[in-house]
Amino acid sequence: RVQGKGPAAVAVRDMCIRMRRETLATPAPGGACALSAASSLISRAIIVDREVDMVTPMMTQITFEGLIDEVTGIRNGTTQWVPKDKRQADASGSVGPSSQASAASRSASTLVNSTDPFYREFRDLPYYISIQRLQHYARDAHKEYTELKSKDMSELKTFVKGLPKLMMLERLSDIATPVAEQVKRQLFHDRLRHEIDIVEGYDTEAAVAFIEELMCRGAGLMEVLRLLVLLNECHQGLSRKHLDLLRSELLHTYGHEHLVTLASLERAGFVRHASAAGKNSFKEMRKAL
C-alpha cells in the first residue's frame, strides 16, 4: 500500500505502481514471485512531497544519525572518520594551514549503516540518549579490558571473539566526537531555542537578531539560509524592514554574488514580504494541534 501527499508524491506513487505491474508481468527465473521478498519487508509506504512541508528540513536534526549528518555530513551512506590516534597527533602538532591540510588527509570515509549493531541501535534515538548508551558500552568495554589478567582461558577466548564489536564501538565513538564538540557549544543550543521559538510563533525580532548574530560570527551560508527560510515559512513572510535588513547583511557578509541566490529563493517563494504572502496557513495549522 502506497500513500502520498503532494503532486510529486502522487507521481512517485504512480511510478511505484507501474513498476510493480511491470515486475509482475515479467516471468521470474524458476517461476518464483519476484516481489515476494520485497513485499515481506515493506507493507506500507507513505511519501511526503517536500513542497508540502518545508519546515522540517529547515530545522536542526537532533537524532544521533541526524547530528552526524549536520556536523560531518553523510553522503551515499558514508561519513568522514578520523581515528583517535590520528586526532591526537593533529592536536599535538602545530596549528596552521599545513596542519589543517594534514588533518583532512588523515580522515577517511567509513560506512554508517545498520550492519553495525551499535549504529543500528543508536541511529534513530535522540542524541543525548544515544550518547549515554555509547558511554555505558564504552565503560563496560574498558572495565572488561582492565580485568583481562584475572580471566581464565575460556573467558579470554570469549573476549577475543568480541573484539570486532569493540572495534565497531571505538569507530563509532570516533565518529561521534566532532558531534559532541559541536553540541557542547552554547551557539548550538541557542540555535535550537530560536528554532523552537520560531515554530511556536513568538516575536520575530529575536529571531532576526539571532540570524544577524550568526552572520557576524561567520556561520556558514547554508546555516543562515535555513533559519531565514524557516522564519519565512512559519510567519508566512517577513516584514519589508526585516527582509531588507537581512538581505543587506547577507550580501555584505557572504558576497554580492549571492544576490542571485536570494533572487532564486524569492522566485521559489521561500523568502518573501509578508504583504505578498497572504493568509498564514502555518499559524492556523499550529492552532489546530
BATI-525793 format. One record per residue: residue in three letters; residue number from 0; x, y, z of N, C-alpha, C, CB in turn. Coordinates in steps of 0.1 Angstrom, whole numbers. Glycine has a CB too. Layout:
['Ala',NUM,[X,Y,Z],[X,Y,Z],[X,Y,Z],[X,Y,Z]];
...
***
This chain:
['Arg',0,[8,-12,0],[0,0,0],[9,12,0],[-10,0,12]];
['Val',1,[7,21,-10],[15,33,-11],[6,45,-10],[23,33,-25]];
['Gln',2,[9,54,-1],[1,67,1],[10,78,0],[-6,67,14]];
['Gly',3,[5,90,-4],[13,102,-6],[6,115,-4],[20,102,-19]];
['Lys',4,[13,126,-2],[8,139,0],[16,148,-9],[8,144,14]];
['Gly',5,[9,155,-18],[16,164,-27],[17,159,-41],[29,168,-22]];
['Pro',6,[19,168,-51],[19,163,-65],[31,154,-68],[20,175,-74]];
['Ala',7,[43,157,-63],[55,149,-65],[53,135,-59],[67,155,-60]];
['Ala',8,[46,134,-47],[43,121,-41],[34,113,-49],[38,124,-27]];
['Val',9,[24,120,-55],[15,112,-64],[23,107,-76],[4,122,-69]];
['Ala',10,[32,114,-82],[40,110,-93],[48,98,-89],[49,121,-99]];
['Val',11,[55,98,-77],[63,87,-73],[54,74,-70],[70,91,-60]];
['Arg',12,[42,77,-65],[33,65,-62],[29,59,-76],[20,70,-55]];
['Asp',13,[26,67,-86],[22,61,-99],[34,54,-105],[18,73,-108]];
['Met',14,[46,59,-103],[58,51,-108],[59,38,-101],[71,60,-106]];
['Cys',15,[57,38,-88],[58,25,-80],[48,15,-85],[56,28,-65]];
['Ile',16,[36,20,-87],[25,11,-92],[28,5,-105],[11,18,-92]];
['Arg',17,[34,14,-114],[37,10,-128],[48,-1,-127],[41,21,-136]];
['Met',18,[59,2,-119],[70,-7,-118],[65,-21,-112],[81,-1,-110]];
['Arg',19,[56,-20,-103],[51,-33,-97],[44,-41,-108],[41,-30,-86]];
['Arg',20,[35,-34,-116],[28,-41,-127],[38,-47,-137],[19,-32,-134]];
['Glu',21,[49,-40,-140],[59,-44,-150],[66,-56,-144],[68,-33,-153]];
['Thr',22,[69,-56,-131],[76,-67,-125],[67,-80,-125],[80,-64,-111]];
['Leu',23,[54,-78,-122],[45,-89,-122],[43,-95,-136],[31,-85,-116]];
['Ala',24,[44,-87,-146],[42,-91,-160],[55,-99,-165],[39,-80,-169]];
['Thr',25,[66,-96,-158],[79,-103,-162],[81,-116,-155],[91,-93,-160]];
['Pro',26,[81,-127,-162],[83,-140,-155],[97,-141,-148],[82,-152,-165]];
['Ala',27,[97,-145,-136],[109,-146,-128],[115,-160,-131],[107,-144,-113]];
['Pro',28,[129,-162,-129],[135,-175,-131],[130,-185,-121],[150,-173,-129]];
['Gly',29,[127,-197,-126],[122,-207,-117],[107,-206,-114],[130,-207,-105]];
['Gly',30,[100,-196,-119],[86,-194,-116],[83,-188,-103],[79,-207,-117]];
['Ala',31,[93,-183,-95],[91,-177,-82],[86,-163,-84],[104,-177,-74]];
['Cys',32,[79,-158,-74],[74,-144,-75],[85,-134,-72],[62,-142,-64]];
['Ala',33,[87,-125,-81],[98,-116,-79],[96,-106,-68],[101,-108,-92]];
['Leu',34,[83,-103,-64],[80,-93,-54],[78,-99,-40],[68,-86,-58]];
['Ser',35,[80,-113,-39],[77,-119,-26],[86,-114,-15],[78,-134,-27]];
['Ala',36,[100,-112,-18],[109,-108,-8],[107,-93,-4],[123,-109,-13]];
['Ala',37,[104,-84,-14],[102,-70,-11],[89,-68,-4],[102,-62,-24]];
['Ser',38,[78,-76,-8],[65,-74,-1],[66,-78,13],[55,-83,-8]];
['Ser',39,[74,-88,17],[75,-92,31],[83,-82,39],[82,-106,32]];
['Leu',40,[90,-73,33],[98,-63,41],[90,-50,42],[111,-60,34]];
['Ile',41,[83,-46,32],[75,-33,32],[61,-36,30],[81,-23,22]];
['Ser',42,[53,-33,40],[38,-35,38],[31,-22,35],[32,-41,51]];
['Arg',43,[37,-10,39],[30,2,36],[41,13,35],[21,6,48]];
['Ala',44,[39,22,25],[49,33,22],[41,46,22],[56,31,9]];
['Ile',45,[46,56,29],[40,69,30],[50,79,24],[36,73,44]];
['Ile',46,[46,86,13],[55,95,6],[50,109,8],[56,92,-9]];
['Val',47,[59,118,13],[55,132,15],[63,141,6],[58,136,30]];
['Asp',48,[56,148,-2],[63,158,-11],[69,169,-3],[52,164,-22]];
['Arg',49,[81,172,-6],[88,183,2],[81,196,1],[103,183,-2]];
['Glu',50,[74,198,-10],[67,211,-12],[56,213,-2],[61,211,-26]];
['Val',51,[51,202,3],[40,202,13],[46,206,27],[33,189,14]];
['Asp',52,[58,202,30],[64,205,43],[78,210,42],[64,192,52]];
['Met',53,[79,224,42],[93,230,41],[98,233,54],[92,242,32]];
['Val',54,[91,231,65],[95,235,78],[105,224,84],[84,236,88]];
['Thr',55,[102,212,82],[110,201,88],[125,201,84],[104,188,85]];
['Pro',56,[128,202,70],[142,202,66],[150,214,70],[143,200,52]];
['Met',57,[143,225,74],[150,237,78],[155,237,93],[141,249,76]];
['Met',58,[149,227,101],[152,227,115],[164,217,117],[140,222,123]];
['Thr',59,[171,219,128],[183,211,131],[178,197,135],[191,217,142]];
['Gln',60,[184,186,129],[181,173,133],[188,170,147],[187,163,122]];
['Ile',61,[180,163,155],[186,160,169],[187,146,172],[177,167,179]];
['Thr',62,[185,137,162],[188,123,164],[203,121,163],[180,114,155]];
['Phe',63,[208,109,167],[222,106,166],[227,106,151],[225,92,172]];
['Glu',64,[220,100,142],[223,100,128],[221,114,122],[215,89,120]];
['Gly',65,[211,121,126],[208,134,121],[219,144,124],[195,139,126]];
['Leu',66,[225,143,136],[235,153,140],[248,149,133],[237,153,155]];
['Ile',67,[251,136,131],[263,133,123],[262,139,109],[264,117,122]];
['Asp',68,[250,138,103],[247,144,90],[249,159,91],[233,140,85]];
['Glu',69,[244,166,101],[245,180,103],[260,185,104],[237,185,115]];
['Val',70,[267,178,112],[281,182,116],[291,177,106],[285,177,130]];
['Thr',71,[292,164,103],[302,158,95],[297,156,81],[307,145,100]];
['Gly',72,[284,153,79],[278,150,66],[278,135,63],[286,158,55]];
['Ile',73,[267,131,58],[266,117,54],[263,117,39],[255,109,62]];
['Arg',74,[271,111,31],[270,111,16],[271,97,11],[280,120,9]];
['Asn',75,[260,92,5],[259,78,0],[262,68,10],[269,77,-12]];
['Gly',76,[257,70,22],[259,60,33],[273,61,39],[256,47,28]];
['Thr',77,[281,71,37],[294,72,43],[296,85,49],[305,69,32]];
['Thr',78,[305,86,59],[309,98,65],[324,99,68],[301,100,79]];
['Gln',79,[329,110,71],[343,112,73],[347,107,87],[348,127,71]];
['Trp',80,[358,100,88],[362,94,101],[377,96,103],[358,78,101]];
['Val',81,[380,102,115],[394,104,119],[396,96,131],[397,119,121]];
['Pro',82,[404,85,131],[407,77,142],[413,85,154],[416,65,139]];
['Lys',83,[412,80,166],[416,87,178],[431,90,178],[412,79,190]];
['Asp',84,[439,80,174],[454,82,174],[458,94,164],[461,69,171]];
['Lys',85,[451,94,153],[455,105,143],[449,118,148],[449,102,129]];
['Arg',86,[438,118,155],[433,131,160],[441,136,171],[418,129,165]];
['Gln',87,[447,127,179],[456,132,190],[469,137,184],[459,120,200]];
['Ala',88,[474,131,173],[486,136,166],[483,150,161],[490,126,155]];
['Asp',89,[471,152,155],[468,166,150],[468,176,161],[455,165,142]];
['Ala',90,[462,172,173],[461,181,184],[475,185,190],[453,175,195]];
['Ser',91,[484,176,189],[498,179,195],[506,186,185],[504,166,199]];
['Gly',92,[502,187,172],[510,193,162],[508,208,161],[508,187,148]];
['Ser',93,[514,214,152],[512,229,150],[499,232,144],[524,235,142]];
['Val',94,[494,244,147],[481,249,141],[484,258,129],[473,256,152]];
['Gly',95,[478,255,118],[480,263,107],[475,257,94],[495,266,105]];
['Pro',96,[476,263,83],[471,257,70],[476,243,67],[473,266,59]];
['Ser',97,[490,241,70],[496,228,67],[490,218,76],[511,229,68]];
['Ser',98,[488,221,89],[483,211,98],[469,208,95],[484,216,113]];
['Gln',99,[461,218,91],[447,215,87],[446,206,75],[439,228,85]];
['Ala',100,[455,209,65],[455,200,53],[459,186,57],[465,206,43]];
['Ser',101,[469,185,67],[473,171,71],[461,164,78],[485,173,81]];
['Ala',102,[453,172,86],[442,165,93],[432,161,83],[436,175,103]];
['Ala',103,[430,169,72],[420,165,62],[424,153,55],[418,176,52]];
['Ser',104,[438,152,52],[443,140,45],[442,127,54],[457,142,41]];
['Arg',105,[442,129,67],[442,117,76],[428,112,77],[448,120,89]];
['Ser',106,[418,119,74],[404,114,75],[401,105,64],[394,126,76]];
['Ala',107,[392,96,67],[388,86,57],[373,84,57],[396,72,59]];
['Ser',108,[368,79,46],[353,76,46],[350,63,52],[348,77,31]];
['Thr',109,[340,62,59],[336,49,65],[321,48,64],[340,48,80]];
['Leu',110,[316,35,62],[302,33,61],[295,35,74],[300,19,56]];
['Val',111,[283,41,73],[274,42,85],[261,36,81],[273,57,90]];
['Asn',112,[258,24,85],[245,18,82],[242,7,93],[245,11,68]];
['Ser',113,[231,0,91],[227,-9,101],[234,-22,102],[212,-12,99]];
['Thr',114,[245,-24,94],[253,-36,95],[261,-35,108],[263,-37,83]];
['Asp',115,[263,-22,113],[270,-20,126],[259,-21,137],[277,-6,127]];
['Pro',116,[259,-31,146],[249,-33,156],[247,-21,165],[251,-45,164]];
['Phe',117,[258,-14,168],[257,-2,177],[250,10,170],[271,2,182]];
['Tyr',118,[254,12,157],[248,22,149],[233,20,147],[255,24,136]];
['Arg',119,[230,7,144],[216,3,142],[208,7,155],[215,-12,139]];
['Glu',120,[213,5,167],[206,8,179],[205,23,181],[213,1,191]];
['Phe',121,[215,31,178],[216,45,181],[210,54,171],[230,49,183]];
['Arg',122,[209,50,158],[207,60,147],[195,68,149],[207,53,134]];
['Asp',123,[184,63,153],[171,70,154],[168,75,168],[160,61,149]];
['Leu',124,[177,73,177],[175,78,191],[178,93,192],[183,70,201]];
['Pro',125,[172,100,202],[177,114,205],[191,113,209],[168,120,216]];
['Tyr',126,[199,124,205],[213,124,206],[217,121,221],[219,137,202]];
['Tyr',127,[211,128,231],[216,126,244],[214,112,250],[208,136,253]];
['Ile',128,[203,105,245],[201,91,249],[212,82,243],[187,86,246]];
['Ser',129,[214,84,230],[224,76,223],[238,77,229],[224,79,208]];
['Ile',130,[242,90,233],[255,92,239],[256,85,252],[258,107,240]];
['Gln',131,[245,86,260],[245,79,273],[248,64,271],[232,81,280]];
['Arg',132,[241,58,261],[243,44,259],[257,41,254],[232,38,249]];
['Leu',133,[262,49,245],[275,48,240],[286,48,251],[278,58,229]];
['Gln',134,[284,58,260],[293,59,271],[292,47,280],[291,72,279]];
['His',135,[280,42,282],[278,30,290],[285,17,284],[263,26,292]];
['Tyr',136,[284,16,271],[291,4,264],[306,6,265],[286,3,250]];
['Ala',137,[311,19,264],[325,21,264],[331,18,278],[328,36,260]];
['Arg',138,[323,22,289],[328,19,302],[328,4,305],[319,26,313]];
['Asp',139,[318,-3,300],[318,-18,302],[330,-24,294],[305,-24,297]];
['Ala',140,[333,-19,282],[344,-25,274],[357,-22,281],[344,-19,260]];
['His',141,[359,-10,287],[371,-6,294],[373,-15,306],[371,9,297]];
['Lys',142,[362,-17,314],[363,-25,326],[367,-39,322],[349,-25,333]];
['Glu',143,[361,-45,312],[364,-58,308],[379,-59,303],[355,-63,296]];
['Tyr',144,[384,-49,297],[398,-49,292],[407,-49,304],[401,-37,283]];
['Thr',145,[404,-41,314],[413,-40,326],[413,-53,334],[409,-28,335]];
['Glu',146,[403,-61,333],[402,-74,341],[407,-86,333],[388,-76,345]];
['Leu',147,[415,-83,322],[419,-94,314],[429,-104,321],[427,-89,301]];
['Lys',148,[437,-98,330],[447,-106,337],[441,-116,346],[456,-97,345]];
['Ser',149,[429,-114,351],[422,-123,360],[413,-133,353],[414,-115,370]];
['Lys',150,[413,-133,340],[404,-142,333],[411,-155,330],[399,-135,320]];
['Asp',151,[403,-166,329],[409,-179,325],[409,-180,310],[401,-190,332]];
['Met',152,[413,-191,305],[414,-193,290],[401,-192,283],[421,-206,287]];
['Ser',153,[390,-198,288],[377,-197,282],[372,-183,281],[367,-206,289]];
['Glu',154,[374,-175,292],[369,-162,292],[378,-153,282],[371,-156,306]];
['Leu',155,[391,-156,281],[399,-149,271],[394,-152,257],[413,-153,272]];
['Lys',156,[390,-164,254],[385,-168,241],[372,-160,238],[382,-183,240]];
['Thr',157,[364,-159,248],[351,-151,246],[354,-137,243],[342,-153,258]];
['Phe',158,[364,-131,250],[368,-117,248],[374,-115,234],[379,-113,259]];
['Val',159,[382,-124,229],[388,-123,216],[377,-124,205],[398,-134,214]];
['Lys',160,[367,-132,208],[356,-133,198],[348,-120,197],[346,-144,202]];
['Gly',161,[348,-112,208],[340,-100,209],[348,-88,204],[335,-97,222]];
['Leu',162,[361,-90,200],[370,-79,195],[364,-71,183],[383,-84,192]];
['Pro',163,[358,-78,173],[352,-70,162],[342,-60,167],[346,-79,152]];
['Lys',164,[334,-64,177],[323,-54,182],[330,-43,189],[314,-62,191]];
['Leu',165,[341,-46,196],[348,-35,203],[354,-25,193],[359,-41,212]];
['Met',166,[359,-30,182],[364,-21,171],[353,-13,165],[371,-30,160]];
['Met',167,[341,-18,164],[330,-11,159],[326,0,169],[318,-20,156]];
['Leu',168,[327,-3,182],[323,7,192],[333,18,192],[323,0,206]];
['Glu',169,[346,15,191],[357,25,190],[355,34,178],[370,19,191]];
['Arg',170,[352,28,167],[350,36,154],[338,45,156],[348,26,142]];
['Leu',171,[327,40,162],[315,49,164],[318,60,173],[303,40,168]];
['Ser',172,[326,58,183],[330,68,193],[338,79,186],[338,63,205]];
['Asp',173,[347,75,177],[355,85,169],[345,93,160],[365,78,161]];
['Ile',174,[335,87,154],[326,94,145],[318,104,153],[317,84,138]];
['Ala',175,[314,100,165],[306,109,174],[314,120,180],[299,101,184]];
['Thr',176,[327,120,180],[335,130,187],[333,144,181],[350,127,186]];
['Pro',177,[333,147,168],[330,160,163],[316,165,166],[332,160,148]];
['Val',178,[307,156,167],[293,159,171],[293,164,185],[283,148,168]];
['Ala',179,[300,157,194],[300,160,208],[306,174,210],[308,150,216]];
['Glu',180,[316,177,203],[323,190,204],[313,201,199],[336,191,195]];
['Gln',181,[305,199,189],[296,209,184],[284,211,194],[290,204,171]];
['Val',182,[280,200,200],[268,201,209],[272,208,222],[263,187,213]];
['Lys',183,[285,208,226],[289,215,238],[289,230,237],[304,210,241]];
['Arg',184,[288,235,224],[289,249,222],[275,256,225],[293,252,208]];
['Gln',185,[276,267,232],[264,274,235],[256,279,223],[267,286,244]];
['Leu',186,[263,282,212],[257,286,200],[247,276,194],[267,290,189]];
['Phe',187,[251,263,196],[242,252,191],[229,252,199],[250,238,193]];
['His',188,[230,253,212],[217,254,220],[209,266,217],[221,252,235]];
['Asp',189,[216,277,215],[209,290,212],[201,288,199],[219,302,210]];
['Arg',190,[207,281,189],[200,279,176],[188,271,178],[210,273,166]];
['Leu',191,[189,260,186],[178,251,188],[166,259,195],[182,239,197]];
['Arg',192,[170,267,205],[160,275,212],[153,285,202],[167,283,224]];
['His',193,[160,291,194],[154,301,184],[146,293,174],[165,309,177]];
['Glu',194,[150,282,170],[141,274,161],[128,270,167],[149,261,156]];
['Ile',195,[128,266,180],[116,263,187],[107,276,188],[118,257,201]];
['Asp',196,[113,287,191],[106,299,193],[99,303,179],[115,311,197]];
['Ile',197,[106,301,168],[101,305,155],[89,296,152],[111,303,144]];
['Val',198,[90,283,155],[79,274,152],[67,276,161],[84,259,154]];
['Glu',199,[70,280,173],[59,283,183],[52,297,180],[64,284,197]];
['Gly',200,[58,305,171],[51,317,166],[55,329,175],[37,315,166]];
['Tyr',201,[66,329,182],[69,340,190],[74,352,181],[80,337,200]];
['Asp',202,[77,363,188],[81,376,180],[93,373,172],[83,387,190]];
['Thr',203,[92,379,160],[103,377,150],[116,385,153],[98,380,136]];
['Glu',204,[115,395,162],[126,404,164],[138,396,169],[122,415,175]];
['Ala',205,[136,387,179],[147,379,185],[153,370,174],[142,371,197]];
['Ala',206,[145,364,166],[150,355,155],[158,363,145],[138,348,148]];
['Val',207,[153,375,141],[161,383,132],[174,387,138],[153,395,128]];
['Ala',208,[174,391,151],[187,394,157],[196,383,158],[184,400,172]];
['Phe',209,[191,370,160],[200,359,161],[206,355,147],[192,347,166]];
['Ile',210,[198,357,136],[203,355,123],[214,365,120],[192,356,112]];
['Glu',211,[213,377,124],[223,387,123],[236,383,131],[219,401,127]];
['Glu',212,[234,377,143],[245,373,151],[252,361,144],[240,368,165]];
['Leu',213,[245,352,138],[251,341,131],[260,346,120],[241,332,125]];
['Met',214,[256,356,112],[263,362,102],[276,369,107],[255,372,93]];
['Cys',215,[274,376,118],[286,383,124],[296,373,130],[282,392,136]];
['Arg',216,[292,361,134],[301,351,139],[307,342,128],[293,341,148]];
['Gly',217,[303,345,115],[309,338,104],[304,324,102],[324,337,106]];
['Ala',218,[291,322,106],[284,309,103],[283,306,88],[271,309,110]];
['Gly',219,[282,294,85],[280,290,71],[268,296,64],[280,275,69]];
['Leu',220,[269,299,51],[257,304,44],[245,295,45],[261,307,30]];
['Met',221,[247,282,44],[236,273,44],[229,273,57],[240,259,41]];
['Glu',222,[236,275,68],[231,275,81],[222,288,83],[242,275,92]];
['Val',223,[227,299,78],[219,312,79],[206,311,70],[228,323,74]];
['Leu',224,[208,305,58],[196,305,49],[185,296,54],[201,300,35]];
['Arg',225,[189,285,60],[179,275,66],[171,282,76],[186,263,72]];
['Leu',226,[177,290,85],[170,297,95],[161,308,90],[180,303,106]];
['Leu',227,[166,315,79],[158,325,72],[146,319,66],[167,332,62]];
['Val',228,[147,308,59],[136,302,52],[126,296,63],[141,290,43]];
['Leu',229,[131,291,74],[122,286,85],[114,298,90],[131,280,96]];
['Leu',230,[120,309,93],[113,321,98],[103,326,88],[123,332,101]];
['Asn',231,[106,325,75],[97,329,64],[85,320,63],[104,330,51]];
['Glu',232,[87,307,64],[76,297,63],[67,297,75],[82,283,61]];
['Cys',233,[72,299,87],[64,299,99],[56,312,101],[73,296,111]];
['His',234,[61,323,96],[54,336,97],[48,341,84],[64,346,103]];
['Gln',235,[48,332,74],[42,335,61],[47,348,56],[27,336,63]];
['Gly',236,[61,349,55],[68,360,50],[73,369,61],[58,368,42]];
['Leu',237,[82,379,57],[88,388,66],[84,402,63],[103,387,66]];
['Ser',238,[85,411,73],[82,425,71],[92,431,61],[81,433,84]];
['Arg',239,[89,441,54],[98,447,45],[111,452,52],[92,459,38]];
['Lys',240,[109,457,64],[121,462,72],[131,450,75],[117,469,85]];
['His',241,[125,439,80],[134,428,84],[140,421,72],[126,418,91]];
['Leu',242,[132,420,61],[137,413,49],[149,422,42],[126,411,39]];
['Asp',243,[147,435,42],[157,443,36],[170,443,44],[152,458,34]];
['Leu',244,[168,443,58],[179,443,67],[187,430,65],[175,445,81]];
['Leu',245,[181,419,65],[188,406,64],[194,404,50],[178,394,67]];
['Arg',246,[187,409,40],[193,408,26],[206,416,25],[183,413,16]];
['Ser',247,[206,428,31],[217,437,30],[229,431,38],[214,451,36]];
['Glu',248,[226,426,51],[236,420,59],[242,407,52],[231,416,73]];
['Leu',249,[234,399,46],[238,387,40],[247,390,28],[226,378,35]];
['Leu',250,[244,399,20],[252,403,8],[265,409,12],[245,413,-1]];
['His',251,[266,417,23],[278,423,28],[287,412,34],[275,434,38]];
['Thr',252,[281,402,40],[289,392,48],[294,381,38],[280,385,58]];
['Tyr',253,[286,376,29],[289,365,21],[293,368,6],[279,354,21]];
['Gly',254,[291,381,3],[294,385,-11],[282,388,-19],[302,374,-18]];
['His',255,[283,397,-28],[272,402,-36],[268,392,-47],[275,415,-43]];
['Glu',256,[277,381,-49],[273,371,-59],[261,363,-54],[285,362,-61]];
['His',257,[258,364,-41],[246,357,-36],[233,365,-38],[248,354,-21]];
['Leu',258,[234,376,-45],[222,382,-49],[213,373,-58],[225,396,-57]];
['Val',259,[220,365,-66],[213,355,-74],[206,345,-66],[223,349,-84]];
['Thr',260,[213,341,-55],[208,331,-46],[195,336,-39],[218,327,-35]];
['Leu',261,[195,348,-34],[183,354,-28],[172,356,-38],[187,368,-22]];
['Ala',262,[176,360,-51],[165,361,-61],[159,348,-64],[172,367,-74]];
['Ser',263,[167,337,-64],[161,324,-67],[152,319,-55],[172,313,-68]];
['Leu',264,[156,323,-43],[147,319,-31],[134,327,-32],[155,322,-18]];
['Glu',265,[135,340,-36],[123,348,-37],[114,343,-48],[126,363,-39]];
['Arg',266,[120,339,-59],[112,334,-70],[105,321,-66],[121,332,-82]];
['Ala',267,[111,313,-58],[106,300,-54],[96,302,-42],[116,290,-49]];
['Gly',268,[95,314,-37],[86,317,-26],[91,313,-12],[73,309,-28]];
['Phe',269,[104,310,-11],[110,307,2],[113,319,10],[122,298,1]];
['Val',270,[115,331,4],[118,343,10],[108,354,3],[133,348,9]];
['Arg',271,[100,360,11],[90,370,5],[86,379,16],[78,362,-1]];
['His',272,[79,390,11],[74,400,20],[60,395,26],[71,414,13]];
['Ala',273,[58,398,38],[45,394,45],[33,399,37],[45,398,59]];
['Ser',274,[34,411,31],[22,416,25],[18,408,12],[25,431,21]];
['Ala',275,[28,401,6],[25,393,-6],[23,379,-3],[37,395,-16]];
['Ala',276,[23,375,10],[23,361,14],[8,356,16],[30,358,26]];
['Gly',277,[-1,365,19],[-15,361,21],[-17,355,35],[-19,351,11]];
['Lys',278,[-27,346,36],[-30,341,49],[-19,331,55],[-44,333,48]];
['Asn',279,[-17,332,68],[-7,324,75],[-13,310,77],[-2,331,88]];
['Ser',280,[-11,301,68],[-16,288,69],[-9,280,80],[-15,280,56]];
['Phe',281,[4,282,82],[11,275,93],[6,279,106],[26,278,92]];
['Lys',282,[3,292,109],[-3,296,121],[-16,290,124],[-4,311,122]];
['Glu',283,[-24,289,114],[-37,282,116],[-36,267,119],[-46,284,103]];
['Met',284,[-26,261,112],[-24,247,114],[-19,244,129],[-14,241,104]];
['Arg',285,[-10,253,133],[-5,252,147],[-16,253,157],[6,263,149]];
['Lys',286,[-25,262,155],[-36,264,165],[-45,251,165],[-45,276,161]];
['Ala',287,[-46,244,154],[-54,232,154],[-47,220,161],[-57,228,140]];
['Leu',288,[-35,221,164],[-28,209,170],[-31,208,185],[-13,211,168]];
***
